[in-house]
Amino acid sequence: MSKNIKLKRVESILKEILDEAFVTLNDSLLRSLVVIEVDCKRGKYDADVYLDKSFLDEEEQRLALKRLKKVRGYLENYTLQNEGWFRCPKFHFKFYDKLEKQRKYDELFSKIESELKNGS
């Protein structure tokens, strides 16, 4: 089912605010994070925040997620103050891996295509 326009607008606002909020943090690892996508669930009560992982190795990703859990309250409060909302979604941070999956599929399809050309 397609999301309504209001929910998409909220997701867009959250993406912008979180990018701004990361810059205000004292942690250089968290300041470097970039929000790729925000996906609100259950109305506006939960939000999956997808982050760019292209410049981080696996250890840095684990460390960033651990630190984000600690500053989640600050980020939610920052969002409330900026937008004047009564309630802010609970943020769940994840690293965006759809691009990596797509790249693997593309490699697999190109391999299949080359095998079919060579086998014909």
N, C-alpha and C positions, 0 to 999 in steps of 0.2 A: 504494500500500500504506500502510496506517495505521501511524503511529509507535507504538512501544510506550510504556507508561506511564513506564518508567524514563527514557527519552530525553526525554519531555515534561517530566518533573520536573527533569532536568538543565537543559533550556532555560529553565525558569521560574527556577531558582536563578541561572543565569548572568545573566538579565535583571535580577534584584534586585541581584546583586553589582556588575554593571557600572554601574548607576545610582549605587550607593554609591561606587564607585571614581572616577567622573567628578567627584564633589563634592570628592574629596581632591586633585585636580589644581590646579596654580597658574595654569592658563590659563583665563581667564574664558569664552572661546568654548567650550572643551571642557566646562567645568563646567555650562554651560547645556544641554548635549545631553541628550536623553531617549531611552531605548531603547524602541522600540515592540515589537520581536519579535526573538527569537533562533531561528535555524534550524540545528540541528546536522547535519552531513554526515559520512559515513563513520564512524558510531559517534559518538565524541566527539573525533575528531581535527581537525575543522574546524568552525567555526561562523560563519555569516553573521549579523552583527549589524545590524539595521535601525534606523535613527535617524529621529526626527521632524525634518522639514525646514521646518515651517510658519513658523518665525520667522527663517529664514535665506535670503538671496538666493544666487544661483549662485556668486558669488565667495566668500562665506563658507562655502558647502558645500565648495568645492574646498580652501579653506584648512583647514577642519576635518578633511577626509580626510587631507590631507598631515600635519597635526599628529598625528592618530590613528595613522598609521603609525609615527611616532617614539616614541609612548608605548605602543605595543602590548605590548612586553615587560613594562613596568611593570604594565599591566592584567592580563596573564596571570599574573604573579607575585602580584599582589594576590589574584586568584582562587584560586590554589593555597594561599596562606597562609590565606585565610578558610575554605575548605572542607576543607583537609587532603588534597586529592586528590594522587595520584601524578603525574598528567598533566593538563594543561589544553588545551582545544582552541585551535587557531590562529585568531585572530579576523580576520574579513574585514568591514570596515565599509562599509555602504551606506546611502543615504538611502531611506526608505520612500516609494515613489511609487504604491502600489496605490490609495490614497485619491484621488489626483489622477486616475488612470486611470478609476476608478469615477465620479468627478464628470463627466469628459468623456463617458463612455458615457451617463450619465443625461441630460446636456444633449442629446446626439445623439438619444436615444430620445424625449425630450420634443419636440424639433423635428420629428421624423418624425411623432409623434402629432398635433401641431398641424397639420402639412401635410395629413395624411390627413383630419382633421376639416374643414379648410377646402376640400379638394378634393372632398369627398363631396356 
